[in-house]
């Protein structure tokens, strides 16, 4: 009696769309390197911004379509390393640092390694579940997309204010080291992943998002500069908020339980028993 051959189950389209978005973001990040090699700096930065937008969409799309998977989470981490670890390092190196030779390349390597360590720290912490209820409001350190934005901030500012200051090798060297340290640090930063908007404020939030998109299209470099500076200013504010929340509910957490290795959100958030933002 002949045995029936086992049929392989296919994947539905909705499970492929989030991963396709991730690959589109990876293509945008890699294309930014091509434009940087051609010294088309504005187009290179725009490609990185596109990768950031796609990175912010693929996780929510996956959850809405119920297409989350371990494969998607790992693919997203690999794409994040290329888009926000390798690409910004190469762009800034070619734009302002290449005359320093080996020293500048070493700084670029340090930044890329710190981004890789951050993403590896996230993957290693996926199984951690114990955390206080308020901890999901914060990331541990600066997330990789935000780190890429801070790395490119001097270049974006130079598009409007000129190269005299912002193309300085000293300034960009400090930015390399500073952003790399922030990504692997234990400094809490704000997370928007669990913000709940009251129904009465939904209209205002939508108007604000639309206004931001309008300014981004009409005056992209001013808008990105302001967004980058506001985010940088929010880092010490997040530190203050985190300490207040931790001191107000000390019974929920032991000092050793909140560490950078315990991260469950794709952006490397403090754990809160939530599903990772990959697929």
GUKOLDO-606424 format. One record per residue (C-alpha): x, y, z; residue in three letters. Coordinates in steps of 0.02 Angstrom, whole numbers, plus 50000, padded with zeros to 5 digits. Layout:
# residues N
XYZALA
...
This chain:
# residues 279
500005000050000UNK
500775016349945UNK
501005029550079UNK
500265046650050UNK
501535060350025UNK
501455073750158UNK
500845090350091UNK
501725105950146UNK
500625119650213UNK
500805136350129UNK
500855153350211UNK
499415165550193UNK
499755182550117UNK
499445191650281UNK
500915182350360UNK
502055187850219UNK
501625206450216UNK
502515211350380UNK
504105202250329UNK
503995210350157UNK
503905227350242UNK
505455223050343UNK
506385218450183UNK
505815234750102UNK
506545244150249UNK
508165234450229UNK
508235239450046UNK
507985257650096UNK
509405256650222UNK
510595248650098UNK
510105261149963UNK
510575275250082UNK
512375268650077UNK
512345269449887UNK
511795287649890UNK
513135291550019UNK
514465284049905UNK
513845296049770UNK
513905310349899UNK
512035313449883UNK
511875316450068UNK
510085322850075UNK
509425307849978UNK
510435296050090UNK
509655303550247UNK
507925302650168UNK
508185284050134UNK
508635281150317UNK
507055290550369UNK
506035279150255UNK
506835264150341UNK
506355271550510UNK
504545273850456UNK
504435256050391UNK
505245249650552UNK
503885258350651UNK
502515250550544UNK
502995232350518UNK
502755227050699UNK
501015234650721UNK
500495227950550UNK
501055210550602UNK
500035211250761UNK
498495217950672UNK
498615203850545UNK
499015191050681UNK
500615186950587UNK
501885187950728UNK
503245174750727UNK
504985171450794UNK
505635171850615UNK
504955189450590UNK
505705195550754UNK
507425189150706UNK
507285196250530UNK
506805213050603UNK
508325213050717UNK
509495209250572UNK
508705223050467UNK
508855235250613UNK
510715231550628UNK
510995235650445UNK
509835250650437UNK
510265258850603UNK
511965251550645UNK
512965249650484UNK
512145262750373UNK
512285278250486UNK
514075273750530UNK
514575272850347UNK
513615288650300UNK
514405299350437UNK
516125291750404UNK
516035296350219UNK
515285313450255UNK
516435320250388UNK
517685307650455UNK
518575298650314UNK
520075310450317UNK
520535303650488UNK
520825286550414UNK
520965272150536UNK
520405281950688UNK
518765287150607UNK
518445269450546UNK
518755262950722UNK
517415274750788UNK
516215268650654UNK
516585250750705UNK
516265254750889UNK
514575262350846UNK
514075247250740UNK
514655235150875UNK
513645244251008UNK
512105243250899UNK
512405224550874UNK
512625222151062UNK
511005231351095UNK
510015220550975UNK
510845204651041UNK
510385210351217UNK
508585211751161UNK
508575194251084UNK
509365186751239UNK
508035194651350UNK
506495188651255UNK
506145175151384UNK
506155186951533UNK
504425190351603UNK
504585197851778UNK
504435216751785UNK
503435230551870UNK
501815236151788UNK
502485253451743UNK
504115247851665UNK
503435246451487UNK
503405265451478UNK
505295265451459UNK
506665258351350UNK
508355253251421UNK
509525265451335UNK
509225273351165UNK
508355261851037UNK
509285258250876UNK
508185269150762UNK
508335283850882UNK
510205280950891UNK
510315282050702UNK
509325298250707UNK
510505305750835UNK
512005300150732UNK
511335309150578UNK
510745324650673UNK
512335335050639UNK
512165331350454UNK
510315336050453UNK
510705352350545UNK
512065356150417UNK
510795355650275UNK
510055371850344UNK
511455379450449UNK
512975375150344UNK
514485363650361UNK
515655375050458UNK
515225367850628UNK
514195352250600UNK
515425343850481UNK
516795345250610UNK
517765329250637UNK
517875332550824UNK
515995335150840UNK
515555319650741UNK
516845309450835UNK
516025314450999UNK
514325310050925UNK
514975292850874UNK
515565288951050UNK
514105297051140UNK
512715288651041UNK
513605271751048UNK
513705273351238UNK
511865278351251UNK
511295263051153UNK
512155250651270UNK
511855260551429UNK
510565257251563UNK
509835274751548UNK
507925274051535UNK
507155283051387UNK
505335285851346UNK
504375272451251UNK
502815276551151UNK
502325258451121UNK
501095257451265UNK
500405275051266UNK
498495274851269UNK
497585289751196UNK
495925294251278UNK
494475294251155UNK
494165312751178UNK
495955316351123UNK
496035304950971UNK
495565318950852UNK
496925330350918UNK
498215316550905UNK
497735312950725UNK
497855331550683UNK
499565332350765UNK
500175317250666UNK
499505324750505UNK
500335341350543UNK
501985332750577UNK
501855323450411UNK
501445339750321UNK
502945348650396UNK
504045333550359UNK
503585334350176UNK
503665353450158UNK
505165357250270UNK
505995340350303UNK
507655345950373UNK
506935358550495UNK
505655345850553UNK
506925331950575UNK
508115343850666UNK
506765349150788UNK
506225331050815UNK
508015325650849UNK
508345339750972UNK
506705336551063UNK
507115318151080UNK
508855322151145UNK
508095333951274UNK
506875320351328UNK
508255308551386UNK
508605317151554UNK
506735319751577UNK
506455301051559UNK
507785297851690UNK
506845308951813UNK
505165300951773UNK
505875283451792UNK
506585287151963UNK
504945294652022UNK
503945279551965UNK
505185267352040UNK
505225276252207UNK
503325277652216UNK
503085258752198UNK
504625250552275UNK
503685234952324UNK
503425229652142UNK
505235226852097UNK
506885221852171UNK
508395232352119UNK
509175218352019UNK
507635213951916UNK
507675228851798UNK
509255226751696UNK
509665229651513UNK
509705210951482UNK
507855209451522UNK
507045216551367UNK
505505209851282UNK
505005223351159UNK
505885225150993UNK
506455242551040UNK
507285235051196UNK
505995240451323UNK
505925235651504UNK
504955219251510UNK
503105219051548UNK
502515201851491UNK
502105208851320UNK
502275201251149UNK
503865206651056UNK
503625219450920UNK
504365208350786UNK
503445194150700UNK
